Amino acid sequence: MTSPLLQLSSVTVRFAAGRDAVLAVDDVDLSVGPDETVAVVGESGSGKSTLARVAVGLQRPTAGTVDFGGAPLAAASPRARGRELAMIFQDPKSSLNPRLTISAVLRDPYVVHRVDSRAGCDRRVRELLDSVGLPASVLRRRVRELSGGQLQRVAIARALALEPQLIVADEPTSALDVSLQAQIVGLLRALRADRDFALVVISHDMRVVRAIADRVVVMKAGQVVESGPAADVFEAPEHPYTQQLLSAVPRLADHRPGAAA
């Protein structure tokens, strides 16, 4: 069996709340193989987004360990983590500077990590745009001038820039309407097929999870209540909470990347 690329063991996260503490993640184990898509699903407040931040090193666990590539993630430098791990945030409008041009947004990872010449960076940026279905004409536009679907494609392109081994997508479709959700899911599936990276998708939407995941982890109140291959979880859910999430959920159609929205 291939060793996990990412391994979270007995991870707990507590946040101070006055004199009390909020237990956001409670003794969670999670592994992600180097060539799989794992979906972490649960309602708001289940701890899934906190777990995502732990997975990429943006949140230190209160207890437990996080290993990436067989070594402690905390021991890696921020620069190394930035090259090997990337995150697509839930709302690209708040995670991207609205005053910047798309060219500046996509060039930034290459500038920070001193990758390639100016001409080489320009070529890479154009290739990124093409890979997510956006025309080169958007490079001159500012973040605030693009639609939600276009911005999500820009956020995906930025995450791909340094060819990371693992991308974590936190609710990548929640701010979009159903047709755009299907486009983004199809895009992520196509990119996973073409490029060598593992993907963790954080979602509350079982339609999205069903369309993209190899394996599903279900969280409730900070704990994992069920996990397994996606087919098993969807066809024979064991935990009542998983059954509740699946009840009356229509299947998301098998879409492929379409024209940029």
Residue frames as qw, qx, qy, qz and C-alpha x, y, z in Angstrom:
[[0.000, 0.887, 0.462, 0.000, 0.00, 0.00, 0.00],
 [0.367, 0.571, -0.030, 0.734, 1.23, 3.49, -0.88],
 [0.349, -0.329, -0.496, 0.724, 2.19, 5.58, 2.12],
 [0.050, 0.890, 0.446, -0.086, -0.11, 8.53, 2.85],
 [0.376, 0.536, 0.021, 0.755, 0.96, 11.90, 1.52],
 [0.234, -0.505, 0.236, -0.797, -0.85, 13.62, 4.39],
 [0.580, -0.291, -0.752, 0.113, -1.45, 12.00, 7.78],
 [0.304, -0.546, 0.238, -0.743, -3.32, 13.66, 10.65],
 [0.582, -0.140, -0.784, 0.165, -3.20, 11.60, 13.84],
 [0.412, -0.580, -0.602, 0.362, -5.35, 12.28, 16.93],
 [0.189, 0.281, 0.054, 0.939, -5.66, 15.95, 15.96],
 [0.217, -0.743, -0.592, 0.223, -7.50, 18.18, 18.42],
 [0.206, 0.356, 0.052, 0.910, -8.08, 21.93, 18.11],
 [0.262, -0.718, -0.574, 0.293, -9.42, 24.08, 20.95],
 [0.185, 0.555, 0.092, 0.806, -10.13, 27.78, 20.73],
 [0.176, -0.248, -0.566, 0.766, -10.27, 30.05, 23.75],
 [0.190, -0.604, -0.484, -0.604, -13.69, 31.66, 24.32],
 [0.422, -0.733, 0.131, -0.517, -13.45, 33.84, 27.40],
 [0.436, -0.507, 0.682, -0.295, -13.01, 31.55, 30.36],
 [0.877, 0.120, 0.436, -0.165, -14.15, 28.56, 28.32],
 [0.122, -0.401, 0.742, 0.523, -12.70, 26.66, 25.36],
 [0.780, 0.393, 0.033, -0.485, -14.43, 25.64, 22.17],
 [0.555, -0.208, 0.772, 0.229, -13.53, 22.17, 20.94],
 [0.506, 0.574, -0.230, -0.602, -13.51, 22.61, 17.15],
 [0.721, 0.328, -0.592, -0.146, -11.79, 19.34, 16.25],
 [0.677, -0.483, 0.432, -0.350, -11.84, 16.36, 18.60],
 [0.555, -0.322, 0.763, 0.071, -9.25, 13.57, 18.22],
 [0.763, 0.568, 0.063, -0.301, -9.48, 13.23, 14.43],
 [0.536, -0.261, 0.670, 0.442, -7.44, 10.92, 12.22],
 [0.627, 0.720, 0.108, -0.279, -7.24, 11.63, 8.49],
 [0.515, -0.301, 0.602, 0.530, -5.02, 10.24, 5.76],
 [0.574, 0.738, 0.011, -0.355, -4.77, 11.30, 2.13],
 [0.815, 0.019, 0.431, 0.387, -2.97, 9.26, -0.49],
 [0.241, -0.427, 0.335, 0.805, -0.75, 10.89, -3.13],
 [0.120, -0.004, -0.654, -0.747, -3.26, 10.27, -5.92],
 [0.132, -0.511, -0.849, -0.021, -6.74, 10.51, -4.43],
 [0.202, -0.441, -0.078, -0.871, -9.55, 12.94, -3.75],
 [0.289, -0.337, -0.804, 0.397, -10.84, 12.90, -0.20],
 [0.233, -0.593, -0.244, -0.731, -13.99, 14.83, 0.72],
 [0.185, -0.185, -0.706, 0.658, -14.57, 16.01, 4.28],
 [0.269, -0.466, -0.487, -0.688, -18.27, 16.71, 4.69],
 [0.279, -0.451, -0.708, 0.467, -20.47, 18.06, 7.45],
 [0.032, -0.892, -0.409, -0.190, -22.76, 20.91, 8.39],
 [0.132, 0.754, -0.212, 0.608, -21.58, 24.36, 9.45],
 [0.462, -0.664, 0.400, -0.431, -19.71, 24.12, 12.75],
 [0.995, -0.059, -0.071, -0.045, -18.70, 20.49, 12.27],
 [0.568, -0.658, 0.393, 0.300, -14.99, 21.38, 12.35],
 [0.828, 0.347, 0.334, 0.287, -14.24, 20.57, 8.72],
 [0.359, 0.877, -0.057, 0.314, -12.83, 23.99, 7.76],
 [0.416, -0.806, 0.414, -0.084, -10.65, 24.06, 10.87],
 [0.856, -0.127, 0.464, 0.186, -9.35, 20.63, 9.90],
 [0.674, 0.660, 0.156, 0.294, -8.57, 21.97, 6.43],
 [0.037, 0.936, -0.258, 0.238, -6.48, 24.80, 7.90],
 [0.681, -0.543, 0.491, 0.025, -4.61, 22.29, 10.05],
 [0.890, 0.226, 0.349, 0.189, -3.91, 20.17, 6.97],
 [0.573, 0.691, 0.036, 0.439, -2.10, 23.01, 5.17],
 [0.597, -0.082, -0.310, 0.735, -0.32, 24.41, 8.23],
 [0.058, -0.568, -0.102, -0.814, -2.45, 27.53, 8.69],
 [0.639, -0.590, 0.090, -0.486, -3.70, 26.31, 12.08],
 [0.212, 0.363, -0.859, 0.291, -1.58, 24.51, 14.64],
 [0.691, -0.381, -0.570, -0.229, -3.37, 21.66, 16.42],
 [0.485, -0.698, 0.309, -0.427, -3.75, 21.81, 20.19],
 [0.616, -0.339, 0.710, -0.042, -2.86, 18.13, 20.29],
 [0.862, 0.360, 0.358, 0.005, -1.96, 15.43, 17.79],
 [0.395, -0.421, 0.519, 0.630, 0.43, 15.33, 14.84],
 [0.643, 0.715, 0.095, -0.258, 0.39, 16.30, 11.18],
 [0.536, -0.325, 0.606, 0.489, 2.83, 14.60, 8.81],
 [0.610, 0.728, -0.002, -0.312, 3.31, 15.51, 5.17],
 [0.652, 0.604, -0.458, 0.031, 5.44, 13.35, 2.91],
 [0.863, -0.119, -0.428, 0.242, 6.47, 11.28, 5.93],
 [0.415, 0.084, -0.367, 0.828, 7.84, 14.24, 7.92],
 [0.115, -0.649, -0.556, 0.507, 6.28, 16.58, 10.51],
 [0.270, 0.776, 0.374, 0.430, 4.54, 19.44, 8.72],
 [0.317, -0.942, -0.064, 0.084, 5.46, 21.85, 11.52],
 [0.647, -0.448, 0.318, 0.529, 9.16, 21.26, 10.80],
 [0.535, 0.449, 0.442, 0.564, 8.85, 22.44, 7.19],
 [0.164, -0.240, -0.023, 0.957, 9.65, 26.06, 6.40],
 [0.405, 0.626, 0.352, -0.566, 6.80, 28.35, 5.30],
 [0.297, 0.579, -0.497, -0.574, 8.43, 28.52, 1.86],
 [0.029, 0.122, -0.977, -0.171, 8.48, 24.73, 1.55],
 [0.279, 0.422, 0.784, -0.361, 4.87, 24.45, 2.71],
 [0.353, 0.651, 0.049, -0.670, 3.90, 27.13, 0.21],
 [0.260, 0.430, -0.708, -0.496, 5.34, 25.12, -2.67],
 [0.119, 0.020, -0.990, -0.068, 3.96, 21.72, -1.71],
 [0.012, 0.529, 0.804, -0.271, 0.56, 22.67, -0.25],
 [0.073, -0.145, -0.227, -0.960, -2.07, 25.03, -1.61],
 [0.122, 0.454, 0.768, -0.435, -5.54, 26.07, -0.52],
 [0.086, -0.389, -0.497, -0.771, -8.56, 27.28, -2.43],
 [0.068, 0.148, 0.586, -0.794, -10.60, 29.39, -0.05],
 [0.230, 0.535, 0.795, -0.169, -14.37, 29.44, 0.15],
 [0.242, 0.908, 0.299, -0.165, -14.86, 33.01, -1.06],
 [0.669, 0.199, 0.176, 0.694, -12.39, 34.18, -3.71],
 [0.056, 0.851, 0.176, 0.491, -13.69, 37.74, -3.41],
 [0.505, -0.847, 0.120, -0.116, -12.36, 37.93, 0.13],
 [0.838, -0.326, 0.276, 0.341, -9.19, 35.90, -0.43],
 [0.593, 0.316, 0.289, 0.682, -7.98, 37.87, -3.48],
 [0.166, -0.458, -0.123, 0.864, -7.04, 41.56, -3.33],
 [0.436, 0.724, 0.527, -0.087, -9.82, 43.36, -5.27],
 [0.106, 0.912, -0.141, -0.370, -7.47, 46.11, -6.46],
 [0.360, -0.426, 0.715, 0.422, -4.98, 43.77, -8.15],
 [0.620, 0.412, -0.417, -0.522, -5.08, 42.73, -11.77],
 [0.985, -0.029, 0.110, -0.128, -5.41, 39.03, -12.50],
 [0.681, 0.554, -0.361, 0.313, -1.91, 39.17, -13.95],
 [0.053, -0.627, 0.553, -0.546, -0.55, 40.34, -10.59],
 [0.802, -0.302, 0.308, -0.413, -2.54, 37.71, -8.68],
 [0.988, 0.151, 0.025, 0.006, -1.18, 34.85, -10.77],
 [0.545, 0.626, -0.392, 0.397, 2.38, 36.15, -11.00],
 [0.407, -0.752, 0.330, -0.401, 2.66, 36.54, -7.23],
 [0.930, -0.296, 0.217, 0.012, 3.53, 32.88, -6.37],
 [0.826, 0.379, -0.003, 0.416, 6.31, 32.91, -8.95],
 [0.136, 0.801, -0.228, 0.537, 7.69, 36.22, -7.68],
 [0.626, -0.663, 0.282, -0.300, 7.59, 35.16, -4.02],
 [0.907, -0.214, 0.348, 0.101, 9.27, 31.83, -4.73],
 [0.040, -0.724, 0.521, 0.450, 11.63, 33.28, -7.36],
 [0.698, 0.189, 0.680, 0.121, 10.49, 30.95, -10.10],
 [0.575, 0.506, 0.492, 0.413, 11.62, 31.58, -13.67],
 [0.240, -0.026, 0.145, 0.960, 12.38, 34.80, -15.56],
 [0.329, 0.372, 0.222, -0.839, 9.84, 37.52, -16.26],
 [0.505, 0.265, -0.536, -0.622, 9.14, 36.08, -19.70],
 [0.300, -0.009, -0.953, 0.027, 8.93, 32.59, -18.21],
 [0.121, 0.290, 0.687, -0.656, 6.45, 33.77, -15.57],
 [0.452, 0.344, -0.083, -0.819, 4.30, 35.40, -18.24],
 [0.477, 0.155, -0.775, -0.385, 4.22, 32.13, -20.17],
 [0.169, -0.125, -0.925, 0.318, 3.32, 30.18, -17.04],
 [0.269, 0.306, 0.423, -0.809, 0.50, 32.61, -16.21],
 [0.536, 0.280, -0.357, -0.712, -1.01, 32.23, -19.67],
 [0.418, 0.062, -0.899, -0.114, -0.80, 28.44, -19.35],
 [0.030, 0.186, 0.784, -0.591, -2.55, 28.62, -15.98],
 [0.437, 0.315, 0.121, -0.833, -5.39, 30.64, -17.43],
 [0.543, 0.226, -0.628, -0.510, -5.79, 28.21, -20.30],
 [0.258, 0.012, -0.953, 0.160, -5.87, 25.25, -17.90],
 [0.101, 0.363, 0.716, -0.587, -8.86, 26.72, -16.04],
 [0.249, 0.587, 0.716, 0.285, -10.73, 27.85, -19.13],
 [0.032, -0.883, -0.195, 0.425, -10.15, 31.61, -18.96],
 [0.619, 0.687, 0.113, 0.363, -9.01, 33.80, -21.87],
 [0.592, -0.015, -0.144, 0.793, -5.78, 35.80, -21.71],
 [0.010, -0.627, -0.204, -0.752, -7.84, 38.99, -21.90],
 [0.596, -0.739, -0.296, -0.103, -8.76, 38.70, -18.19],
 [0.705, -0.096, -0.238, 0.661, -5.12, 39.36, -17.23],
 [0.169, 0.325, -0.004, 0.930, -5.67, 43.10, -17.59],
 [0.482, -0.619, -0.323, -0.529, -8.85, 43.09, -15.52],
 [0.110, -0.422, 0.631, -0.642, -8.98, 43.58, -11.76],
 [0.077, -0.123, -0.961, 0.235, -10.31, 41.05, -9.28],
 [0.262, 0.389, 0.518, -0.715, -13.36, 43.18, -8.53],
 [0.430, 0.395, -0.302, -0.754, -14.33, 43.18, -12.22],
 [0.296, 0.113, -0.912, -0.260, -14.79, 39.42, -12.56],
 [0.754, -0.297, -0.225, -0.541, -17.84, 37.27, -11.85],
 [0.685, -0.480, 0.481, -0.264, -17.94, 34.70, -9.06],
 [0.966, 0.164, 0.197, 0.046, -17.36, 31.81, -11.44],
 [0.579, 0.706, -0.232, 0.336, -14.41, 33.54, -13.08],
 [0.206, -0.762, 0.482, -0.380, -12.89, 34.38, -9.70],
 [0.862, -0.292, 0.392, -0.135, -13.13, 30.78, -8.57],
 [0.885, 0.407, 0.023, 0.223, -11.26, 29.72, -11.69],
 [0.239, 0.800, -0.362, 0.415, -8.59, 32.33, -10.91],
 [0.560, -0.610, 0.464, -0.314, -8.33, 30.97, -7.35],
 [0.967, 0.016, 0.252, 0.031, -7.89, 27.45, -8.71],
 [0.679, 0.643, -0.145, 0.324, -5.25, 28.65, -11.17],
 [0.080, -0.806, 0.435, -0.392, -3.35, 30.37, -8.36],
 [0.789, -0.406, 0.424, -0.185, -3.42, 27.18, -6.29],
 [0.941, 0.267, 0.155, 0.139, -1.97, 25.25, -9.24],
 [0.271, 0.926, -0.261, 0.020, 0.83, 27.74, -9.91],
 [0.112, -0.696, 0.704, -0.090, 3.67, 26.03, -8.05],
 [0.719, 0.135, -0.649, -0.209, 2.50, 22.50, -8.91],
 [0.410, -0.460, 0.606, -0.504, 1.78, 21.47, -5.29],
 [0.181, 0.055, -0.982, -0.021, 1.47, 17.88, -4.22],
 [0.104, -0.508, -0.827, 0.217, -1.74, 18.60, -2.29],
 [0.140, -0.290, -0.143, -0.936, -4.55, 21.12, -2.77],
 [0.027, -0.421, -0.799, 0.429, -7.23, 21.70, -0.16],
 [0.133, -0.346, -0.403, -0.837, -10.44, 23.25, -1.51],
 [0.019, 0.279, 0.702, -0.655, -12.65, 24.71, 1.22],
 [0.364, 0.653, 0.558, -0.360, -16.27, 24.83, -0.01],
 [0.261, -0.195, 0.474, 0.818, -15.15, 25.60, -3.59],
 [0.043, -0.356, -0.700, -0.618, -18.71, 25.72, -4.96],
 [0.135, -0.561, -0.717, 0.391, -20.81, 27.09, -2.10],
 [0.026, 0.565, 0.099, -0.818, -20.87, 30.69, -3.39],
 [0.116, 0.184, -0.639, -0.738, -21.97, 29.64, -6.90],
 [0.748, 0.148, 0.109, -0.638, -25.27, 28.72, -8.47],
 [0.864, -0.036, 0.497, -0.078, -25.95, 25.11, -9.46],
 [0.788, 0.607, 0.029, 0.095, -24.80, 25.38, -13.08],
 [0.205, 0.823, -0.466, 0.253, -21.53, 27.02, -12.07],
 [0.647, -0.474, 0.565, -0.193, -21.06, 24.46, -9.30],
 [0.929, 0.210, 0.305, 0.024, -21.16, 21.70, -11.91],
 [0.568, 0.772, -0.196, 0.209, -18.59, 23.53, -14.05],
 [0.136, -0.773, 0.554, -0.278, -16.17, 23.95, -11.15],
 [0.806, -0.240, 0.524, -0.134, -16.57, 20.32, -10.08],
 [0.877, 0.449, 0.144, 0.095, -15.91, 19.22, -13.65],
 [0.318, 0.847, -0.350, 0.242, -12.87, 21.47, -13.84],
 [0.424, -0.636, 0.604, -0.224, -11.39, 20.06, -10.63],
 [0.903, 0.022, 0.426, -0.049, -11.97, 16.52, -11.85],
 [0.744, 0.647, -0.024, 0.162, -10.29, 17.25, -15.18],
 [0.074, 0.843, -0.466, 0.259, -7.31, 18.91, -13.50],
 [0.668, -0.441, 0.576, -0.166, -6.90, 15.96, -11.16],
 [0.918, 0.265, 0.291, 0.043, -6.85, 13.65, -14.17],
 [0.601, 0.747, -0.098, 0.269, -4.25, 15.76, -15.97],
 [0.100, 0.743, -0.472, 0.464, -1.99, 16.77, -13.10],
 [0.676, -0.059, -0.682, 0.274, -0.24, 14.90, -10.33],
 [0.095, -0.331, 0.456, -0.821, -1.76, 16.22, -7.10],
 [0.212, -0.388, -0.874, 0.200, -3.94, 14.98, -4.28],
 [0.217, -0.419, -0.181, -0.863, -7.13, 16.87, -3.48],
 [0.123, -0.363, -0.791, 0.477, -9.06, 17.41, -0.25],
 [0.183, -0.445, -0.386, -0.787, -12.51, 18.93, -0.75],
 [0.005, 0.225, 0.676, -0.701, -14.31, 20.46, 2.21],
 [0.298, -0.215, -0.477, -0.799, -18.06, 20.62, 1.62],
 [0.409, 0.100, 0.641, -0.642, -21.51, 20.52, 3.16],
 [0.676, 0.390, -0.117, -0.615, -23.03, 19.55, -0.20],
 [0.680, -0.126, 0.722, 0.025, -23.31, 15.80, -0.74],
 [0.732, 0.652, 0.186, -0.067, -24.06, 16.32, -4.44],
 [0.252, 0.863, -0.437, 0.025, -20.64, 17.86, -4.91],
 [0.443, -0.505, 0.735, -0.092, -18.98, 15.18, -2.78],
 [0.820, 0.196, 0.529, -0.093, -20.63, 12.39, -4.75],
 [0.653, 0.757, 0.007, -0.026, -19.43, 13.86, -8.03],
 [0.296, 0.831, -0.433, 0.185, -15.77, 14.25, -7.07],
 [0.425, -0.639, 0.591, -0.247, -14.63, 12.10, -4.13],
 [0.580, 0.224, -0.783, -0.016, -12.79, 8.79, -4.04],
 [0.459, -0.256, -0.754, 0.394, -13.18, 8.66, -0.28],
 [0.289, -0.703, -0.196, -0.620, -15.53, 10.44, 2.13],
 [0.344, -0.108, -0.666, 0.653, -14.99, 11.54, 5.73],
 [0.312, -0.705, -0.433, -0.466, -18.12, 12.69, 7.58],
 [0.280, 0.063, -0.530, 0.798, -17.70, 15.08, 10.52],
 [0.404, -0.717, -0.413, -0.390, -20.18, 16.11, 13.19],
 [0.515, -0.847, 0.032, -0.129, -19.43, 18.32, 16.20],
 [0.083, -0.821, 0.564, -0.023, -15.67, 18.06, 15.63],
 [0.563, -0.269, 0.781, -0.005, -15.54, 14.28, 15.33],
 [0.346, 0.234, -0.746, -0.519, -15.39, 11.83, 12.44],
 [0.688, -0.005, 0.490, -0.536, -18.57, 9.77, 12.58],
 [0.871, 0.286, 0.400, 0.000, -18.10, 7.82, 9.36],
 [0.112, 0.723, -0.516, -0.444, -15.49, 7.36, 6.65],
 [0.701, 0.047, 0.699, 0.132, -14.87, 5.06, 3.74],
 [0.245, 0.073, 0.650, 0.716, -14.84, 4.72, -0.03],
 [0.307, 0.135, -0.022, -0.942, -17.33, 7.11, -1.59],
 [0.526, -0.075, -0.679, -0.506, -19.37, 4.31, -3.16],
 [0.413, -0.252, -0.833, 0.270, -19.79, 2.58, 0.20],
 [0.028, -0.252, -0.435, 0.864, -20.75, 5.74, 2.06],
 [0.385, 0.140, -0.187, -0.893, -23.34, 6.74, -0.53],
 [0.580, -0.048, -0.698, -0.417, -24.80, 3.30, -1.15],
 [0.711, -0.410, -0.571, 0.031, -24.87, 2.03, 2.44],
 [0.002, 0.612, -0.357, 0.706, -24.34, 4.85, 4.97],
 [0.550, -0.216, -0.765, 0.256, -24.03, 3.49, 8.50],
 [0.179, -0.227, -0.487, 0.824, -24.29, 6.54, 10.76],
 [0.124, 0.751, 0.634, -0.133, -27.66, 8.28, 11.20],
 [0.046, -0.774, 0.048, 0.630, -26.03, 11.66, 10.57],
 [0.134, -0.241, 0.709, 0.649, -24.68, 10.49, 7.21],
 [0.139, 0.456, 0.861, 0.177, -28.10, 9.13, 6.36],
 [0.041, 0.818, 0.389, -0.422, -29.59, 12.50, 7.24],
 [0.080, -0.605, 0.351, 0.710, -27.15, 14.33, 4.96],
 [0.105, -0.066, 0.837, 0.533, -27.95, 11.99, 2.10],
 [0.260, 0.534, 0.781, -0.194, -31.71, 12.05, 2.42],
 [0.355, 0.841, 0.393, -0.110, -33.45, 13.72, -0.50],
 [0.170, -0.694, 0.373, 0.592, -30.20, 14.90, -2.11],
 [0.786, 0.597, 0.069, -0.142, -30.40, 14.88, -5.93],
 [0.798, -0.107, 0.311, 0.505, -27.41, 13.51, -7.80],
 [0.050, 0.793, -0.241, -0.558, -25.16, 16.10, -9.40],
 [0.842, 0.531, 0.071, -0.061, -24.93, 15.40, -13.10],
 [0.763, -0.204, 0.310, 0.529, -21.67, 14.24, -14.57],
 [0.312, 0.945, 0.033, -0.089, -20.50, 17.56, -16.06],
 [0.750, 0.093, 0.090, 0.649, -17.29, 18.40, -17.79],
 [0.229, -0.490, -0.053, 0.839, -15.59, 21.79, -17.74],
 [0.388, 0.755, 0.500, 0.171, -17.58, 24.25, -19.82],
 [0.321, 0.646, 0.047, 0.690, -17.05, 27.76, -20.95],
 [0.295, -0.087, -0.483, 0.820, -15.87, 30.18, -18.29],
 [0.148, -0.780, -0.598, -0.109, -18.73, 31.87, -16.49]]
